[in-house]
Amino acid sequence: MNHLDKLEAQSVYILREAYREFKNICMLWSIGKDSTVLLWLTRKAFFGHVPIPLVHVDTHYKIPEMIKYRDELAYKWKLTMIFGENSQALKEKRTFPDGNTDRISCCQALKTEALRNTLSGKWPRYIMDLKTGKYVADPNKEKYTGVIVGVRADEEGSRSKERYFSPRDKENDWDVGDQPPEFWNQFKTDFAPGTHLRIHPLLDWTELNIWEYIERENIPITSLYFDQGNGKRYRSLGCYPCTTPVDSTAKNVSEIIEELKSGKFVNVAERSGRAQDKDDGGGLETLRRGGYM
Amino acid sequence: MENREQMNIVIVGHVDHGKSTVIGRLLADTGSLPDGKLESVKEYCRKNSRPFEYAFLLDALKDEQAQGITIDTARCFFKTQKRNYIIIDAPGHIEFLKNMVTGASRAEAALLVIDAKEGIQENSKRHGHIVSMLGIRQVVVLVNKMDLVDFDEKVFQSIQSEFSEFLNKININPVNFIPISAFNGDNIADKSANILWHDGPTVLEQLDRLANRKEDEELPFRMPVQDIYKFTGEGDDRRIVAGTVLSGKISSGDEVVFLPSYKRSIIKTVEGFNIASRDTAYSDEAIGLTLQTQIYIKPGELLVKADETQPQLSSRFRANIFWVGKAPLIMGKNYKLKIGTMRIGVKLVEILSIIDAAELNIDTFKDQVERHDVAECIFETVKPIAFDSISEIEQTGRFVIVDSYEISGGGIILEGVADSSNTLLEHIMDREFLWERGLISSCLRENLYGHKAKFIVLTSGSEGNDKVIQDIGRELEKKLFQMKYKVYYLGVSGLSYGLASQPVSDYQGRDEHIRQIGELARIFTDSGQIFITTVFNLDDYEAEKLKLFNHPNDILIVNIGDTPFHTFQPDAGIEKDGAVNAVCALLKKQEVILDYYL
């Protein structure tokens, strides 16, 4: 087995473990390359099927191509596709692009709060009707107690301390200092009622592994990652007011891989185009403790 | 596509022996730091009038200056010409031993750092012990801070000889000892001019010489069944047995056995998604299999090949356990065991010895296993499980114990122990000894009721028969009742909330129900009644258990349709048509009920 085979097998094992052990789980799909690989691995684990609902938090500041791509794939692969939003904050214009808050507070409102309330079922969810491809109000108000997330340990400091199965308490708090042990391939799959759980099947993958796997499996990803002809491409996807493309002429997956391996990005952090990281002095840890993914 | 080889390395050792400095050096000397990181940390040190240290670099990457010690395993990435490395930094502080275990569990090799000046410390040994238990065979010992002992060869040699002796005792044959000064970079990436007396590789050279674990294709095939999938809703008729192959290989056409149920079948296909179709799958692959015959199997069973060496099957085993739970491991308490994909109730029945991991002294006088102890114990599961001893197949000889939601210990099985005595038998003997009887004998009851007492268990191994046997059970009760017999039917599912003092968790649900129905049967039959229950897919162990629980009263186990048993012989096998009459005929034959009564 080569390295990608090993990573794939481990992620599939974790996904199957999560599916077996927990009711009410969902998977976060940010439309980016990592969670799209996660979605692909789910199809691997379940032999072409995706028996887990996908949840997307729409800030309504996402690059429009992202939403188009999301809906096309959801329709084609017959996904249980759900999205949620912070309609209150958007209505009241409590956002950074409206000039009313800083970037971090904007992230807290449009992403963290929206996510928390979408998962708990407190705020409305919208589900794709696979007959029409349109979204309708989701009648299911049940709480998702487990969330599968595509974070990778190499992204930044706080993510390198995550476990494959990581509990958060009722307040979504993450006790970094007191995490469960993982012996061999036995993970923490027993949780007291009320615990909220994060599952991280991609923890051991690097950015390069992700691209190599996308190439090998020929996974469809959004074209925003490629040079659109102006010498710029996105390396990491987010909201357009806070995400800037990088200078690059990589036009396809193999050129991105080449760029990562030997080119100019070899030692530049992947999230360097994401402005909120820089505003948060402690890295993403503050955001993550509050439930940011 | 290059798809470079990768190796996971854990770095362990006593607190302050220089793990972070070693990592900082490895990152810097292999050019693996983000642009500007080294300069910015140096600049920070200059501004704050602190001497620059490579350990700060790691702190800056990990954001843990506040405490000054590594509290959780963190992963750092670096690469050499040969391959990519993930170095897992495990905390040296004893409080965080469970984090160290987590890190070390994923490693192919361990770097164990010892301070040349301080010498071998408690955690140097304890970590060595844990590394050995976790099954990491490649250990490289770095004797650090050689600059503080003037690069003295004698200091290095004395540590080497003392520590080698210790490691050998715990079955570790160290790959190498390397004298280094991580602070100054001696022998990390470049050969040290200060340590010319040492003829050996640098740390980086040594890392590149280590070998990744080979897939175990030569060993017998083992695959714990993780789940059984059938996505019929989406027009997919495949019934797929999913799991990760732990050792060996499997091909379509192979005859297989599921343990502990002993169900047999033949592999039809090896399934996958977005890969070329194939007939064989190998060790470490996460696969799916379809079978030629439709048999009822449950997640948790171990799939093996019929013509290969079989695993052991026992409810008692001897094991070494490393305990990290907040509460101690105590005798007689119900814990949850996880081995492969099996989850099952387990009890500690005997402590053979507790090993002080640091000193390797053996303490036989403790009656419980405390946090951070390594102990040799005997455990008993509620039903036999399939496993291999750690010396035969590592992957199927490892388990963890869960105590109130937390993984509290990890263990390796040394061998199965014969089941001559077990806690259930002891329980039954105690129960019968303490049973407070009234003045009415069973003869008196029989005379009054006009029939004998009996515990009737209806089961079936035919798919879809779970409802069928329930209906037959109820009809049987009705018929006997109309014949004016003292009879009572109770289904297993009715017990969930009635008898348990607390909610029964999933993994112990069925075993607990078997226990409850068995204990109830003992009371009902003692009171002279005919007690009927139905248990779908009763297995050999459960049947034996029900007999034991109902002891000393009479039991009648009747199978309807396909047998669910491996070797157990039920009292009768009948078909579902006419089942009620067939059971009545049996009762008459056994003179439980009479054709007429006086």
Interface residues (C-beta under 8 A of the other chain):
Chain A: M1 N2 H3 L4 D5 K6 E8 A9 Q10 V12 Y13 R16 E17 Y19 R20 R43 K44 A45 F46 F47 G48 H49 P51 K78 A153 D154 G157 S158 S160 K161 R163 V176 G177 Q179 P180 P181 E182 F183 W184 N185 Q186 F187 K188 T189 D190 F191 A192 D204 T206 E212 E215 R216 E217 S254 I257 K261 N267 V268 A269 G282 G283 E285
Chain B: M1 E2 N3 R4 E5 Q6 G31 L33 P34 D35 L61 K62 D63 I71 D72 T73 A74 R75 C76 F77 N84 I86 K98 N99 V101 T102 S105 R106 L134 E215 Q226 D227 Y229 F231 E234 D236 R238 I240 A242 T244 E271 G272 F273 N274 Y282 D284 E285 A286 G288 P299 V324 K336 K338 T341 R398 F399 V400 V402 S404 Y405 E406 I407 G410 S505
